[in-house]
Amino acid sequence: MAVYEPEEAEQLPPQGHVRVVYLGPVAPHWEVHGVFGERRVIDDFRQRALARLQLVPPHDPQFRRNRERVVKDAERERLILEWDLGMDE
């Protein structure tokens, strides 16, 4: 994995696009779909995101902290991140 300075990373194109979908109140609560990008990058991101979100529905107080971690991870990997919570935010 290449290391870039923050201002360099902002100028690089995204490596992919992922959509995080809330499935409902019964576990598993989440799915992570790759829209485009290298399969390995998407799969690695999916694994980390699901580890943070697996047992946390959106109304759980822990969700806000874990969501921020997922957002920072997507930024580091230069992924476009889209959330589908099934409701207006």
C-alpha positions in Angstrom: 0.0 0.0 0.0 1.5 3.3 -1.0 1.6 6.1 1.5 0.6 9.6 0.3 0.7 13.0 1.9 -2.8 14.3 2.8 -2.8 16.9 0.0 -1.6 14.3 -2.5 -4.3 11.9 -1.6 -7.0 14.6 -2.2 -5.8 14.9 -5.8 -5.8 11.2 -6.6 -8.8 9.7 -8.2 -11.0 7.3 -6.1 -10.0 3.6 -6.1 -13.6 2.5 -6.0 -17.2 3.1 -4.8 -19.0 1.2 -2.0 -22.5 1.3 -0.8 -23.3 0.3 2.8 -26.9 -0.9 3.1 -28.9 -1.3 6.3 -31.0 -4.5 6.0 -33.2 -4.1 9.0 -33.6 -4.9 12.7 -32.7 -8.6 12.4 -29.0 -9.5 12.2 -27.1 -9.3 10.0 -27.9 -5.6 9.9 -25.6 -4.6 7.1 -24.3 -5.4 3.6 -21.4 -3.7 1.8 -21.7 -3.7 -2.0 -18.9 -2.7 -4.3 -20.1 -0.5 -7.1 -16.7 -0.3 -8.9 -13.1 -0.7 -8.0 -10.5 -3.4 -7.5 -12.0 -6.5 -6.0 -9.3 -6.9 -3.3 -9.6 -3.3 -2.1 -13.4 -3.6 -1.9 -13.3 -7.0 -0.2 -10.7 -5.8 2.4 -12.8 -2.7 3.1 -16.0 -4.8 3.3 -14.4 -7.0 5.9 -13.3 -4.1 8.1 -16.6 -2.2 7.8 -18.7 -5.2 8.6 -16.5 -5.9 11.7 -17.4 -2.4 12.9 -21.1 -2.5 12.0 -22.1 -6.1 12.3 -24.2 -6.0 15.5 -24.9 -2.3 15.6 -28.2 -1.0 14.2 -28.3 2.7 13.2 -30.3 3.7 16.3 -27.6 2.3 18.7 -25.4 5.0 20.3 -22.3 3.0 19.2 -23.3 3.4 15.5 -22.2 7.1 15.3 -18.7 6.3 16.5 -18.4 3.2 14.3 -19.8 5.0 11.3 -17.1 7.7 11.7 -14.4 4.9 11.7 -15.9 3.4 8.5 -15.9 6.9 6.9 -12.2 7.5 7.8 -11.3 4.0 6.5 -13.0 4.8 3.2 -11.1 8.1 3.0 -7.8 6.4 3.6 -8.5 3.9 0.9 -9.8 6.6 -1.5 -13.2 5.0 -1.8 -16.5 6.8 -2.5 -18.8 5.8 0.4 -22.6 5.8 0.1 -24.9 5.0 2.9 -28.4 3.5 2.5 -30.1 3.5 5.9 -33.5 2.9 4.4 -34.7 6.2 5.9 -34.1 9.9 5.7 -31.1 10.9 7.7 
